């Protein structure tokens, strides 16, 4: 026998395992008969807990990993003392980012170019696994670069950011997957 006592057609929690007579106003649906339309208190607490879990899950799943924090890459973490480059995201827009590149010591031109390219690729992955980018140098101001993120090379560039409106997508869009092998070697 379980830890409840049977009373008529209803089960009621009972720690002493004995019958307890019910008054006509008691029972699981007494709130309906009495005219109040509130569910029993145990369901109210459970509903509140379920709603909180659902809201928390939506916030965790629906938030992009890089949302709220700006990206920064530093070449010194690769251990090359000849190259000192910092790529810093200074502004985040809906489908684009403004970055600044600070070069203290360039090192080799090929190595520094690939560091910048692989850092932009990493930013595109963090922003939402974007495969394609489009860029405008010295925008919005001198020393900055505006980078737009695309999922498909045929996307309308003006939808990404109005500043890309004058560009031809066939010439301006860059596929980051062509650099994946090289960027994976530098990690």
N, C-alpha and C positions, 0 to 999 in steps of 0.2 A: 504494500500500500504506500502511496506517495504521501507527501507532507501536507496534504489538503484534506479537508473533510467534505463529504458529499452531502449537499442539502437539496433535496428535491432534484430538479434537473440542472442545478448550478453547482459549480465548484467554487469554494471560497478558501483563501489561505487560512490555515489553522496550524499553529505551532503545537497545540496539545493533542491533535488528532481526535477531536471529538466533535459531535454535532453542535452547531450553534444555530438557533432559530433565527430566521430572517424576518424583519418587519417588512410590510408591503412596500415601504418607501426605499428599501435597500435593494441592491442588486446592480448588475453591470449597466443596466439601461434606465436606472432611476432618474438620471439627469434629463432623459427625454420625457418621462411621465411628469416630472415636476415643472416642466415648462422652460427650464434653462437649456440652452443649446450648446453647452460646453462639454467637451469630451472629458472622460475621467482624468484626474491629475497625472497619472502615470504616463498616459499617452502624450500629454502636453510637454512634459520633460523630454520624452523620447523624440518627439517631432523637432523640438528645438535643437537637440544634439545632432540629429540627422541633417537638419538644415545647415548647421555650422560646419559639419564635415563636408557637405556638398559645396558650400561657398569656399572653404579652404582648398578643396581639390581643384575647383575651377581656377582659383588664383594661382595655384602651383603649376597646373598643366597649361593654363592659358598665357602665362607670362614668358616671353622670350628670355633665354638665358642671359643675354647681355643688356637687358632692359634696365635703365636706371643708372648704370655705371658706364663711364666713358672708357674707351679702349686706349691702351698704351703699349708700345713695343719698344724695347731697348736692345740695341745690338750688343751691348756689353755682356748680356746674359749668355751669349754664344762663346765667350772667352777669347775673342779676337781683340787684342789691345790696340791694333792699328786702326780699327773702325769704331767710331763713336757716333751713332745715329739714334735719334729718338723720334718715333712716329707717334703722334698724340692726336686722338680724336677730341676736337674742341667743341663741336656742336653736332647734335643728333637730330635729324629730321625723320619724317615718316619712312621714306625709302632712300634716303641718302645721308651722308655724313660729311662734315667739314673736318679735314685733318691738317695738321701742321707738322712739318718735318724739320727737325733741328739737327744740323750736321756740324759736329765739332771737329771730327777727324774722319775723312772719307774712306780711307783704306784703299782697296782696289775698286775701280769703277764698276766692274762686273759684280763683285761681291756686294757692294752697296746697293746696286740696282736690284739685285735679287732679294736682298734683305727688305727693301721697301715693297717690292712686289709681293713677296710671301707674307709680309705683315698686312698688306691690304687684303690678300686672300684670306688670312686668318680672321680679319675683321668681318669680311663678307660671310664667312661661315658662322661666326658668332651672332651676327645680325639676323640669321635665319636660313643658313645653308644656301646662300645665293651663289649661282654659278657664273653669272655674267656681271660685268661692271661697265660703267661709262664714267669718264673723268674729265674735269675741267681744271686746268692749272691756273693759279693766281685768281681763284674765285672762292669766296666772295671778296677777298682782298688779297693783296700781294703777299706771297709766302704761304698761302693756304691752297688746298686742293679740295674741290667738291667731287665726291665720289657717289655715283648713283648705283643702286643694287637692282639687278633684274633677274627674273627666273627664266625668261625666254628672250633670245636675241631680237625677236620681232616686236617686243613691247614698245609702245609709244613713249618716247623719251620725255616728252613734256608732261606725261602723267607722273613720272618719277619725281621731277622737280622742274618748275617753269624755266629755270636757267639752262636746261638741256634742250629747249625747244628748237634752236637753230641747227642742231647737229644731225648728221645723217647716220642712222643706226648701223648701216652696213659698214661704215668706216670707223665709227667711234666705239662700238661695243667690243669689249675684250673678254674672251673666254678664259676664265681662271683655271679650268681643268687642264689646259695644255701645260701649265706650270706645276701641276700637282706632284709629279715625280721629283722634280728638283726641290720643291719646298719640303717634301717629306724627308729628303736627305739632310736638310739643314736643321732639323729639330733636335 
